[in-house]
Amino acid sequence: MELPTELVSAAATTWGNSTTWPPMLGHGGNETGSARAKNATSILIAVVITALYSVVCVVGLLGNVLVMYGIVRYTKMKTATNIYIFNLALADALATSTLPFQSAKYLMETWPFGELLCKVVLSIDYYNMFSSILTLTMMSVDRYIAVCHPVRALDFRTPAKAKVINVCIWLLSSLIGVPIMVMAVTKSKGNCLCALSPADGVVLCMLQFPDPALYWDTVTKICVFIFAFLVPILVITICYGLMILRLRSVRLLSGSREKDRSLRRITRMVLVVVAAFIVCWAPIHIFVIVWTLVDIDKRNPYVLASLHFCIALGYTNSSLNPVLYAFLDENFKRCFRDFCVPWGARGRATPGQPGTAHGTAHTPAQPRCQPA
């Protein structure tokens, strides 16, 4: 699934030995009123998507970098669950870092950044897609072991093993990411539809599949749908189904009520993050399969608007996760607060506090992040 650079335009056309997509905006000289209306709609879509991508880029990049900083900075945040969250934040940060290039492509109707960045951006899309869902799957398995097999969890749920699993996730993601990087190319289209660079023509950032191109394009999309969506969702559903049965049958999962509340809280947070991922990514996965296997009108403006919405929704998930951590996890909330509030303000003396009288040095408050 070429996401999103390949699925950003009006209708599929076979060009050379690859499947790609023409520019979204039209600039024909002799346009009918209907054509001009469609072009105005396309321009509006491009502007809206660019504005949305700008917000997602700023929130997602800053939020995910802050999540990674909190986990690296504070020793007590280095738990197995947070190691997986670090991996998810890394994938999301990489994905949001490509959005300025995507926005420029939407507005300029061409790829002006060269073949190297084309390879990087397309491969990051696939790396993010696979590493994110594999990380969420492992987080669900981790929660299942913590809830249903607490004794076994003592050996399995360690930060060191979580780091090894994260490395394995990136190696598995490379099975699709590296071939995508190899197949990603830039080509100039003969007919220039771009008003911004009429002399150079439209440059497409695309995947060039081996012959027969249409066959391998279809096989790739089906495999991505199965291994980056169906199978992980099935594993996640089974894990949470078993956890729900366990939580309903046992009042106290651990030896103390405080630990039990913490266990249930973390499980709930992971469930919400997984649910948000499914809601954001299911539409584009389903849309690509329908687009590939079903004979639909690929020039219908409503179909195209739905396509662009689904792609944007997938990217939005990358900026949503840090917000969810801040709202659902007190430890992340405290770490965000510790980072955002200046050290001087936190160390400033307040009336009635011991050690703040004149002539007494006051030690700045230490980070209050606790294990998650």
C-alpha positions as CSV (number, residue, x, y, z in Angstrom):
1,M,0.0,0.0,0.0
2,E,1.7,3.1,-1.2
3,L,0.7,5.4,1.6
4,P,0.3,8.2,1.2
5,T,2.5,9.4,-1.7
6,E,1.0,6.9,-4.1
7,L,-2.6,7.3,-3.1
8,V,-2.9,11.1,-3.2
9,S,-4.5,11.7,-6.6
10,A,-7.5,11.4,-8.7
11,A,-7.4,8.1,-10.7
12,A,-5.1,5.2,-11.1
13,T,-3.1,5.2,-14.3
14,T,-0.5,2.7,-15.5
15,W,2.7,4.5,-16.6
16,G,5.8,2.7,-17.6
17,N,5.9,-0.5,-15.6
18,S,4.4,0.9,-12.4
19,T,1.1,2.0,-11.0
20,T,0.9,5.6,-9.9
21,W,-1.5,8.5,-9.6
22,P,-1.8,11.8,-11.5
23,P,-1.8,15.2,-9.7
24,M,-4.8,16.1,-7.6
25,L,-5.3,19.6,-8.9
26,G,-6.1,20.4,-12.5
27,H,-4.8,23.4,-14.4
28,G,-6.3,22.9,-17.9
29,G,-6.7,26.0,-20.0
30,N,-10.1,25.2,-21.5
31,E,-12.2,24.1,-18.6
32,T,-15.9,23.9,-18.4
33,G,-17.8,25.2,-15.5
34,S,-18.1,21.7,-14.0
35,A,-14.4,21.2,-14.4
36,R,-13.6,24.5,-12.8
37,A,-15.9,23.6,-9.9
38,K,-14.1,20.3,-9.4
39,N,-10.7,22.0,-9.5
40,A,-11.9,24.5,-6.9
41,T,-12.9,21.5,-4.7
42,S,-9.5,19.9,-5.3
43,I,-7.7,23.1,-4.3
44,L,-9.9,23.3,-1.2
45,I,-9.0,19.7,-0.3
46,A,-5.3,20.5,-0.8
47,V,-5.5,23.6,1.5
48,V,-7.4,21.8,4.2
49,I,-5.1,18.8,4.2
50,T,-2.0,21.0,4.3
51,A,-3.4,22.9,7.3
52,L,-4.3,19.6,9.0
53,Y,-0.8,18.2,8.3
54,S,0.8,21.3,9.7
55,V,-1.1,20.9,13.0
56,V,-0.4,17.2,13.1
57,C,3.3,17.7,12.4
58,V,3.8,20.3,15.2
59,V,1.8,18.4,17.8
60,G,3.0,15.0,16.8
61,L,6.7,15.8,16.5
62,L,6.9,17.8,19.8
63,G,4.6,15.4,21.7
64,N,6.4,12.3,20.7
65,V,9.9,13.8,21.2
66,L,8.7,14.8,24.7
67,V,7.5,11.3,25.4
68,M,10.8,9.8,24.4
69,Y,12.7,12.5,26.4
70,G,10.6,11.6,29.5
71,I,11.4,7.9,29.2
72,V,15.1,8.4,28.6
73,R,15.5,11.3,31.2
74,Y,13.8,9.7,34.2
75,T,15.1,6.4,35.4
76,K,11.9,5.4,37.1
77,M,10.1,5.7,33.7
78,K,12.1,2.9,32.2
79,T,9.5,0.1,32.6
80,A,8.6,-2.6,30.1
81,T,5.4,-0.8,29.1
82,N,7.2,2.5,28.7
83,I,9.9,0.9,26.5
84,Y,7.2,-0.1,24.1
85,I,5.7,3.4,24.3
86,F,9.1,4.8,23.4
87,N,9.2,2.6,20.3
88,L,5.7,3.7,19.3
89,A,6.7,7.4,19.9
90,L,9.8,6.9,17.7
91,A,7.7,5.5,14.8
92,D,5.2,8.3,15.2
93,A,7.9,11.0,15.3
94,L,9.5,9.7,12.1
95,A,6.1,9.6,10.4
96,T,5.2,13.2,11.4
97,S,8.6,14.4,10.2
98,T,7.6,13.6,6.6
99,L,4.5,15.7,6.7
100,P,6.1,19.0,5.5
101,F,7.2,17.1,2.3
102,Q,3.7,15.6,1.9
103,S,2.2,19.1,2.3
104,A,4.5,20.6,-0.3
105,K,3.7,17.8,-2.7
106,Y,-0.1,18.4,-2.3
107,L,0.3,22.2,-3.0
108,M,2.8,22.0,-5.8
109,E,1.3,19.0,-7.5
110,T,4.8,17.6,-8.0
111,W,7.6,16.0,-6.0
112,P,10.4,18.6,-5.9
113,F,12.7,17.0,-3.3
114,G,14.6,14.4,-5.4
115,E,14.7,10.6,-5.5
116,L,16.6,10.2,-2.2
117,L,14.0,11.9,-0.1
118,C,11.3,10.0,-2.1
119,K,12.9,6.8,-1.0
120,V,13.1,8.0,2.6
121,V,9.6,9.3,2.8
122,L,7.9,6.2,1.3
123,S,9.9,3.8,3.3
124,I,9.2,5.7,6.6
125,D,5.5,5.4,5.8
126,Y,5.8,1.6,5.7
127,Y,8.2,1.4,8.7
128,N,5.7,3.5,10.7
129,M,2.7,1.3,9.6
130,F,4.4,-2.0,10.5
131,S,6.4,-1.0,13.6
132,S,3.4,0.8,15.2
133,I,1.0,-2.1,14.8
134,L,3.6,-4.7,15.9
135,T,4.5,-2.6,18.9
136,L,0.8,-2.3,19.9
137,T,0.4,-6.0,19.4
138,M,3.4,-6.7,21.8
139,M,1.9,-4.1,24.3
140,S,-1.3,-6.1,24.3
141,V,0.5,-9.4,24.8
142,D,2.5,-7.7,27.6
143,R,-0.7,-6.6,29.2
144,Y,-2.2,-10.1,28.8
145,I,0.8,-11.6,30.6
146,A,0.7,-9.0,33.4
147,V,-3.0,-9.6,34.0
148,C,-3.5,-13.3,33.4
149,H,0.0,-14.7,34.3
150,P,1.4,-12.4,37.0
151,V,4.0,-14.9,38.1
152,R,5.4,-15.5,34.6
153,A,5.3,-11.8,34.1
154,L,8.2,-11.4,36.6
155,D,10.6,-13.0,34.2
156,F,9.1,-11.9,30.9
157,R,8.2,-8.3,31.6
158,T,11.6,-6.6,31.9
159,P,12.9,-3.5,30.3
160,A,15.9,-5.4,28.8
161,K,13.6,-7.9,27.1
162,A,11.3,-5.1,25.9
163,K,14.3,-3.5,24.2
164,V,15.2,-6.7,22.5
165,I,11.6,-7.1,21.2
166,N,11.7,-3.5,19.9
167,V,14.8,-4.2,17.9
168,C,13.1,-7.3,16.5
169,I,10.1,-5.2,15.5
170,W,12.3,-2.9,13.5
171,L,14.1,-5.8,11.8
172,L,10.7,-7.3,10.9
173,S,9.5,-4.0,9.6
174,S,12.6,-3.8,7.4
175,L,11.3,-6.8,5.5
176,I,8.9,-4.4,3.9
177,G,10.7,-1.1,4.5
178,V,13.9,-2.0,2.6
179,P,12.2,-3.3,-0.5
180,I,10.0,-0.2,-0.6
181,M,13.1,2.0,-0.3
182,V,14.7,0.1,-3.3
183,M,11.5,0.3,-5.4
184,A,10.8,4.0,-4.7
185,V,11.8,6.2,-7.7
186,T,11.0,9.6,-9.2
187,K,9.9,10.0,-12.8
188,S,8.8,13.0,-14.8
189,K,5.4,12.8,-16.4
190,G,5.3,13.9,-20.0
191,N,2.2,16.1,-19.8
192,C,2.6,19.0,-17.4
193,L,-0.5,19.7,-15.4
194,C,1.4,21.9,-12.9
195,A,1.1,25.6,-13.2
196,L,4.0,26.2,-10.8
197,S,6.6,24.5,-13.0
198,P,5.3,24.1,-16.5
199,A,8.8,23.8,-18.0
200,D,9.9,20.8,-16.0
201,G,6.7,18.8,-15.9
202,V,5.2,16.9,-13.0
203,V,7.6,14.7,-11.0
204,L,6.1,11.7,-9.4
205,C,7.4,9.9,-6.3
206,M,6.2,6.3,-6.8
207,L,6.9,2.6,-6.4
208,Q,8.2,0.9,-9.5
209,F,7.3,-2.8,-9.2
210,P,8.9,-5.5,-11.2
211,D,6.9,-7.0,-14.1
212,P,4.1,-7.7,-14.1
213,A,3.7,-4.5,-12.1
214,L,-0.1,-4.7,-11.6
215,Y,0.2,-8.2,-10.1
216,W,3.0,-7.2,-7.6
217,D,1.2,-4.0,-6.7
218,T,-2.0,-6.0,-5.9
219,V,0.0,-8.6,-3.9
220,T,1.8,-6.0,-1.9
221,K,-1.5,-4.3,-0.9
222,I,-3.2,-7.6,0.1
223,C,-0.1,-8.7,2.1
224,V,0.0,-5.3,3.9
225,F,-3.7,-5.6,4.7
226,I,-3.2,-9.1,6.2
227,F,0.0,-8.7,8.1
228,A,-0.2,-5.0,9.1
229,F,-3.9,-5.1,10.0
230,L,-5.9,-8.3,10.1
231,V,-3.5,-10.6,11.9
232,P,-2.4,-8.1,14.6
233,I,-6.0,-7.0,15.2
234,L,-6.9,-10.7,15.7
235,V,-4.1,-11.2,18.2
236,I,-5.0,-7.9,20.1
237,T,-8.7,-8.9,20.2
238,I,-7.8,-12.4,21.7
239,C,-5.5,-10.8,24.3
240,Y,-8.1,-8.3,25.5
241,G,-10.9,-10.8,25.4
242,L,-8.9,-13.1,27.8
243,M,-8.0,-10.1,29.9
244,I,-11.7,-9.0,30.2
245,L,-12.6,-12.5,31.4
246,R,-9.8,-12.4,33.9
247,L,-10.7,-8.9,35.2
248,R,-14.3,-9.9,35.6
249,S,-13.6,-13.1,37.5
250,V,-11.0,-11.8,39.9
251,R,-11.6,-8.8,42.2
252,L,-7.9,-8.4,43.3
253,L,-5.3,-9.2,40.7
254,S,-2.2,-8.5,42.9
255,G,-1.4,-8.4,46.6
256,S,-2.5,-4.8,47.2
257,R,-5.3,-2.6,46.0
258,E,-2.8,0.1,45.0
259,K,-0.9,-2.2,42.6
260,D,-4.2,-3.6,41.4
261,R,-5.5,-0.1,40.5
262,S,-2.2,0.7,38.7
263,L,-2.4,-2.6,36.7
264,R,-6.0,-1.9,35.6
265,R,-5.1,1.8,34.8
266,I,-2.2,0.8,32.6
267,T,-4.3,-1.9,30.9
268,R,-7.0,0.7,30.2
269,M,-4.5,3.2,28.7
270,V,-3.0,0.5,26.4
271,L,-6.5,-0.4,25.3
272,V,-7.4,3.2,24.5
273,V,-4.2,3.6,22.5
274,V,-4.9,0.4,20.5
275,A,-8.5,1.5,19.9
276,A,-7.4,4.9,18.6
277,F,-4.9,3.2,16.3
278,I,-7.6,0.9,14.9
279,V,-10.1,3.8,14.4
280,C,-7.5,5.9,12.6
281,W,-5.9,3.2,10.4
282,A,-8.9,0.9,9.6
283,P,-10.4,3.3,7.1
284,I,-7.3,3.6,4.9
285,H,-6.5,-0.2,5.0
286,I,-10.1,-1.0,4.0
287,F,-10.2,1.8,1.4
288,V,-7.0,0.6,-0.3
289,I,-8.3,-3.0,-0.5
290,V,-11.6,-1.7,-2.0
291,W,-9.7,0.6,-4.4
292,T,-7.5,-2.3,-5.5
293,L,-10.0,-5.1,-5.8
294,V,-13.3,-3.4,-6.6
295,D,-14.2,-1.6,-9.8
296,I,-15.2,1.8,-8.5
297,D,-15.2,5.3,-10.1
298,K,-11.8,6.5,-9.2
299,R,-12.5,10.0,-10.5
300,N,-15.6,10.5,-8.4
301,P,-15.0,13.6,-6.2
302,Y,-16.7,11.9,-3.2
303,V,-14.5,8.9,-3.6
304,L,-11.4,11.1,-3.8
305,A,-12.4,13.2,-0.9
306,S,-12.9,10.0,1.2
307,L,-9.5,8.8,0.1
308,H,-7.7,12.0,1.2
309,F,-9.7,11.9,4.5
310,C,-8.6,8.3,5.2
311,I,-5.0,9.1,4.6
312,A,-5.1,12.2,6.8
313,L,-6.8,10.2,9.5
314,G,-3.9,7.7,9.5
315,Y,-1.4,10.5,10.0
316,T,-3.5,12.1,12.8
317,N,-3.0,9.0,14.9
318,S,0.7,9.9,15.2
319,S,-0.1,13.1,17.0
320,L,-2.9,11.6,19.1
321,N,-0.9,9.2,21.2
322,P,1.0,11.8,23.3
323,V,-2.3,13.5,24.1
324,L,-3.7,10.1,25.2
325,Y,-0.7,9.5,27.4
326,A,-1.0,12.9,29.1
327,F,-4.7,12.4,29.8
328,L,-4.7,8.7,30.8
329,D,-1.4,8.2,32.6
330,E,-0.5,10.3,35.7
331,N,3.2,9.5,35.4
332,F,3.4,10.9,31.9
333,K,1.3,13.9,33.0
334,R,3.7,14.6,35.8
335,C,6.7,14.2,33.5
336,F,5.2,16.6,30.9
337,R,4.5,19.1,33.7
338,D,8.1,18.7,35.0
339,F,9.4,19.4,31.6
340,C,7.1,22.3,30.7
341,V,7.4,24.2,34.0
342,P,10.8,26.0,34.2
343,W,13.2,24.7,36.8
344,G,13.5,28.1,38.4
345,A,9.7,28.2,38.9
346,R,9.7,24.8,40.4
347,G,12.5,25.6,42.8
348,R,11.1,29.0,43.8
349,A,10.3,29.4,47.4
350,T,6.7,29.4,48.5
351,P,5.4,30.8,51.8
352,G,5.3,28.2,54.6
353,Q,7.6,25.7,52.9
354,P,10.5,24.4,55.0
355,G,13.9,25.4,53.9
356,T,12.8,28.6,52.0
357,A,13.6,31.2,54.7
358,H,16.1,33.9,53.9
359,G,19.7,32.7,53.9
360,T,18.7,29.0,53.3
361,A,19.6,27.5,50.0
362,H,16.6,25.8,48.3
363,T,17.2,22.7,46.2
364,P,15.0,22.6,43.1
365,A,12.3,20.0,43.2
366,Q,13.3,16.7,41.7
367,P,11.4,15.0,38.9
368,R,8.3,13.3,40.3
369,C,7.8,10.7,37.5
370,Q,7.0,7.2,38.9
371,P,7.1,3.9,37.2
372,A,4.2,3.1,34.8
